[in-house]
Amino acid sequence: MTTSRALRFSSIALPPGRHVAAWRHPAAQATPELDLTTIAACARRLEEAGFSALIVADAAAVWGEQLDSTEASSFEPLTLLSALATLTDRIGLVATTTTSFNEPFHVARRLASLDHISGGRAGWNVDTSVTPRQAGGFARSEPEVHEERYERADEFVQVVRGLWDSYADDAIVADKQSGLYFRPGARRPLDHAGKHFRVAGPLNVSRPPQGHPVVFQAAADSAGIVLASRQADVMLTAAPSIDDAHAYRARLGDALVAAGRAPGSVQIWPGLTPIVASTEHEATRRRDELHDFLHEGTQRSDVRDDLEGLFVVGTPEQVADRIAEWYAAGAADGFTVRFPLIPADLDPFLDEVLPILARRGVFAPPVGATLRDFLGLSRAERDVA
């Protein structure tokens, strides 16, 4: 299968970079993960280069005991993206938010607010993961959540979507002369009563500019794919090869048909980790240099070259060739780029690889005003049932 649409790119890396030891590199500044100015500059660089979205990862705990971890000091995604919304204009802002340790009303309100603040650029990366460390910060046990996490997540997203539809698009009239703020009958309660949630509604924020912010999800197992087939607009995958990506697309296509949706209605974005240099030897040396900064106690299996999808080390032409190969094979609708070190890996990708892809017709900057526009998705219609 081939695609006629240009590839879309998102980044899931913030300064100092996605590599677990990036903060130890001599080129990395001290604690950039807590420096809004540095993060905003990175977001604007991505925006100017034509990236469609910035995805902010999250975990409700510090992962493991590794001395390399920088997750002990990272901003909460929706707080950070609300700030970035005022400092950017043309890039989607996607927050990772868990369904295991939140309430639908809170998530619906925050994402609707972000969509309004950003002018329709909000996205939600639905996280269903749960570990004992995450559960430890909340009044719920890990086994209790884990066994029903996909079922709970499915109902959670349903409730959030219902809350986003609390108001008709033209509900707010704010007519000063008549004293009418919103049209009678244009606001409705949700009155949801399910296994996991009882939510009356309505939401206290008017309908988001996009109708619904774009829903992203990462899943590899069958239960996760079923959830995505019901709820997702974009799937984030870790497929390391074209064959794996095709197999994943086929599994998702079958699940979409079973859910009553068209087979190609959910975009697939594999992970991409690029290390770009003027020569292949230099790129390989830079990769090895980053690995050398790992503490002795860090598990090397956590930083394998194929852990999070396609790992490409080489010259700009070589990296562009691999991406174009996936594009021609119909293995990806976009890529989620995980820059190991920022700006050392970000700059050559944006300045050298993207122009090559643009000349080949593989990449073009997104058009439109909203994240749905950027991704070629229609505005979400209000469910009037």
C-alpha positions in Angstrom: 0.0 0.0 0.0 1.3 3.5 -0.8 0.0 6.8 0.4 -0.4 10.1 -1.5 -0.3 12.2 1.7 2.9 13.8 2.9 4.4 12.4 6.0 3.6 14.2 9.3 6.1 14.5 12.1 5.8 15.0 15.8 8.4 15.2 18.5 8.1 13.4 21.8 11.4 14.7 23.0 12.1 17.9 25.1 15.5 19.3 26.1 17.9 17.8 27.0 16.7 14.9 24.8 15.1 11.5 24.9 18.2 9.5 25.7 18.3 8.6 29.3 21.8 10.0 29.8 21.4 13.1 27.6 21.6 15.4 30.6 25.2 14.2 31.3 26.5 15.2 27.8 28.8 18.2 27.9 26.6 20.0 25.3 23.5 19.8 27.5 22.7 22.7 29.8 21.8 22.2 33.4 18.2 21.1 34.1 16.7 22.4 30.7 13.6 20.2 31.5 12.6 23.0 34.0 13.5 25.9 31.8 10.4 27.2 30.0 12.5 29.5 27.8 14.6 26.6 26.5 11.5 24.3 26.0 9.6 27.1 24.2 12.6 27.7 21.9 12.6 24.0 21.0 8.9 24.0 20.3 9.2 27.0 18.0 12.1 25.4 16.1 9.9 22.3 15.5 7.0 24.6 14.5 9.1 26.6 12.0 10.4 23.4 10.5 6.9 22.1 9.8 6.3 19.5 12.6 2.6 18.9 13.2 2.7 18.3 16.9 4.7 18.2 20.1 3.8 15.3 22.4 4.6 15.7 26.0 5.1 12.4 27.7 4.3 11.8 31.3 4.3 9.3 34.2 2.6 9.7 37.5 5.8 8.6 39.2 9.6 8.5 38.9 10.6 5.5 36.9 12.9 3.1 38.7 15.9 3.9 40.8 18.2 4.8 37.9 20.6 7.7 38.6 20.1 8.7 35.0 16.4 9.5 35.3 15.4 13.1 34.8 11.7 12.4 35.4 12.2 13.5 39.0 11.9 17.0 37.7 9.5 17.4 34.7 6.6 19.7 34.2 3.0 18.4 34.3 2.0 18.2 30.6 -1.2 20.3 30.5 0.4 23.0 32.6 3.4 23.1 30.3 1.4 23.0 27.1 -0.9 25.8 28.3 2.2 28.0 28.6 3.5 26.9 25.2 0.1 27.7 23.6 0.8 31.4 24.2 4.3 31.1 22.8 3.6 29.1 19.6 1.1 29.5 16.7 1.2 26.5 14.3 2.1 23.3 16.2 -0.2 20.8 17.8 0.1 20.5 21.6 -0.5 16.9 22.8 -0.7 16.1 26.5 -0.1 12.5 27.8 -2.7 12.0 30.6 -3.5 8.7 32.3 -7.0 7.3 32.6 -6.0 5.2 35.5 -5.5 8.0 38.1 -7.7 10.8 36.9 -11.4 11.6 36.6 -13.1 12.3 33.2 -14.5 15.7 34.2 -11.0 17.0 35.1 -9.4 15.8 31.9 -12.3 17.0 29.7 -12.2 20.4 31.2 -8.4 20.8 31.0 -8.2 19.6 27.4 -11.1 21.8 26.3 -9.4 24.7 28.0 -6.2 24.0 26.2 -8.0 23.7 22.9 -9.6 27.2 23.5 -6.3 28.7 24.7 -4.3 27.4 21.7 -7.0 28.1 19.1 -7.7 24.5 18.4 -4.3 22.8 18.6 -4.9 20.4 21.6 -4.4 16.7 21.5 -4.7 14.0 24.2 -2.3 11.0 24.3 -4.4 8.5 26.2 -2.2 6.6 28.7 -3.6 3.4 30.3 -0.3 2.2 31.8 -0.1 1.5 35.5 2.8 0.4 37.8 3.1 0.0 41.5 5.0 3.3 41.7 2.2 5.2 39.9 -0.4 3.6 42.0 1.5 4.5 45.1 0.7 8.2 44.7 -3.0 7.6 44.7 -5.7 6.0 46.8 -6.0 3.0 44.5 -4.0 -0.2 44.3 -2.0 -1.3 41.3 -3.7 -4.8 40.9 -7.2 -3.2 41.1 -6.4 -0.7 38.3 -4.3 -3.0 36.1 -6.9 -5.8 35.5 -9.6 -3.4 34.2 -7.4 -0.6 32.8 -8.5 -0.9 29.1 -12.2 -1.3 30.1 -11.9 1.7 32.4 -10.0 3.7 29.7 -12.7 3.0 27.1 -15.5 4.3 29.4 -13.2 7.2 30.5 -12.8 8.4 26.9 -16.5 7.9 26.2 -17.3 10.2 29.1 -14.8 12.8 28.1 -16.1 12.9 24.6 -19.7 13.2 26.0 -18.6 16.1 28.2 -17.0 17.9 25.2 -20.4 17.7 23.5 -22.2 19.3 26.5 -22.8 22.4 24.4 -23.9 22.9 20.8 -21.3 24.8 18.7 -23.5 27.9 18.6 -24.7 27.6 22.2 -23.0 30.7 23.5 -24.7 33.9 22.1 -23.8 36.4 24.9 -26.6 38.8 23.8 -26.2 41.8 26.1 -29.5 43.4 25.0 -31.7 40.4 25.7 -29.6 39.2 28.6 -29.3 35.7 27.0 -25.9 34.1 27.5 -26.6 30.7 25.9 -29.5 29.4 23.9 -32.0 27.3 25.8 -31.7 23.7 24.8 -28.2 24.1 23.5 -26.7 22.8 26.7 -27.3 19.3 28.0 -26.3 17.1 30.9 -24.5 13.9 30.2 -26.1 11.7 32.8 -23.6 8.9 32.2 -24.0 5.8 34.5 -21.5 3.1 33.7 -19.4 0.4 35.5 -16.6 2.8 36.4 -18.1 6.3 36.3 -21.3 8.1 37.1 -21.0 11.6 35.6 -24.0 14.0 35.4 -22.3 16.8 33.6 -22.5 19.1 31.8 -19.0 20.5 31.4 -18.5 24.1 32.4 -16.5 24.9 29.3 -18.0 25.5 25.9 -17.4 23.1 23.1 -13.7 23.0 22.0 -12.8 24.7 18.7 -12.0 21.3 17.2 -15.2 19.7 18.5 -12.9 17.1 20.1 -9.2 17.5 20.6 -7.3 14.9 18.6 -7.0 11.5 20.5 -3.6 9.7 20.3 -2.9 6.3 21.8 0.1 4.0 22.0 -0.7 0.3 22.2 0.9 -3.0 21.1 -1.3 -5.7 22.7 -4.7 -6.9 21.5 -6.7 -5.1 24.2 -4.9 -1.8 23.5 -5.5 -2.2 19.8 -9.2 -2.8 20.4 -9.4 0.3 22.5 -7.6 2.3 19.8 -10.0 1.0 17.2 -12.9 2.5 19.2 -11.4 5.8 20.4 -8.1 6.9 18.7 -7.4 9.2 15.8 -3.7 8.5 15.7 -1.8 5.4 16.9 1.8 5.7 18.2 3.7 2.4 17.6 7.1 1.0 18.2 7.4 -1.0 15.0 11.1 -1.4 14.2 10.6 -2.7 10.6 8.4 -2.2 7.7 7.1 -5.7 8.0 6.2 -5.1 11.6 4.4 -1.9 10.7 2.4 -3.7 8.0 1.4 -6.4 10.4 0.4 -3.8 12.9 -1.7 -1.9 10.4 -3.5 -5.1 9.4 -4.3 -5.9 13.1 -5.6 -2.4 13.6 -7.6 -2.5 10.3 -9.4 -5.7 11.4 -10.2 -4.1 14.8 -11.5 -1.0 13.1 -13.8 -3.0 10.9 -15.1 -4.8 14.0 -15.7 -1.5 15.7 -17.7 -0.2 12.7 -15.0 2.2 11.4 -13.1 2.4 8.1 -9.8 0.4 8.0 -7.7 3.5 7.3 -9.5 5.9 9.7 -6.7 5.8 12.3 -3.3 7.1 11.3 -0.2 5.1 12.3 2.9 6.9 13.5 5.9 4.7 14.4 8.6 5.9 16.6 11.8 7.3 15.0 15.1 7.9 16.7 17.6 9.6 14.4 21.3 10.4 14.9 22.5 12.5 12.0 26.0 13.6 11.2 28.1 14.4 8.2 29.4 10.9 7.9 28.1 7.5 9.1 31.2 7.0 11.2 30.6 10.3 13.0 27.0 9.4 13.6 27.9 6.1 15.0 30.6 7.7 17.2 27.9 10.1 18.6 25.6 7.2 19.4 28.3 5.4 21.3 29.3 8.6 23.1 25.8 9.0 24.5 25.7 5.3 25.6 29.1 5.9 27.4 27.4 8.5 29.6 25.1 5.9 31.2 25.7 5.1 34.8 27.0 1.6 35.5 23.7 0.8 37.3 21.6 1.6 34.3 20.2 -1.4 32.4 21.6 -1.3 28.9 18.5 -3.1 27.7 16.6 0.1 28.4 18.4 1.9 25.6 18.6 -0.7 22.9 18.6 0.8 19.4 15.3 -0.8 18.6 13.4 -0.3 21.9 11.1 2.5 20.6 10.8 1.9 16.8 13.0 2.8 13.9 16.5 3.8 14.9 18.5 5.4 12.1 22.2 6.4 12.4 23.8 8.0 9.4 24.2 11.0 7.1 21.2 13.2 6.2 20.8 11.4 2.9 20.9 8.0 4.6 18.4 9.0 7.2 16.1 10.5 4.5 16.4 7.3 2.5 15.1 5.1 5.4 12.2 7.4 6.0 11.3 7.6 2.3 11.5 3.8 2.2 8.8 3.6 4.9 6.7 6.2 3.2 6.9 4.4 -0.2 5.9 1.1 1.5 2.9 2.7 3.2 4.3 1.7 6.6 3.7 5.1 8.2 1.4 8.0 8.1 3.8 10.0 10.2 6.6 9.6 12.7 7.0 10.4 16.4 10.6 11.5 16.5 12.6 10.9 19.7 15.7 13.1 19.4 18.4 11.5 21.7 20.1 14.8 22.4 18.8 18.3 21.9 19.8 20.4 20.0 22.6 18.2 18.6 20.2 15.7 17.1 17.3 18.1 16.4 19.2 20.7 14.4 20.6 18.4 11.6 17.3 16.6 11.3 15.3 19.8 10.9 17.9 21.7 8.8 19.1 18.8 6.5 16.9 15.8 6.6 13.5 17.5 6.2 14.6 19.6 3.2 15.7 16.4 1.4 12.3 14.8 2.2 10.5 17.9 1.0 12.4 17.9 -2.3 11.4 14.3 -2.8 7.7 15.1 -2.1 7.7 13.0 1.0 7.2 15.8 3.5 5.4 19.2 3.4 4.6 21.6 6.2 1.1 21.2 7.6 -1.6 23.6 6.5 -4.6 25.0 8.3 -5.2 26.4 11.7 -6.0 23.5 14.0 -4.3 20.2 14.8 -7.1 18.4 13.0 -6.3 20.5 10.0 -2.6 19.7 10.3 -3.4 16.0 10.3 -6.0 16.0 7.6 -8.8 15.1 10.0 -12.3 16.6 9.8 -13.8 18.5 12.7 -15.5 16.2 15.2 -19.3 16.4 14.9 -21.4 16.7 18.0 -23.0 13.5 19.1 -26.7 14.5 19.5 -27.9 11.0 20.6 
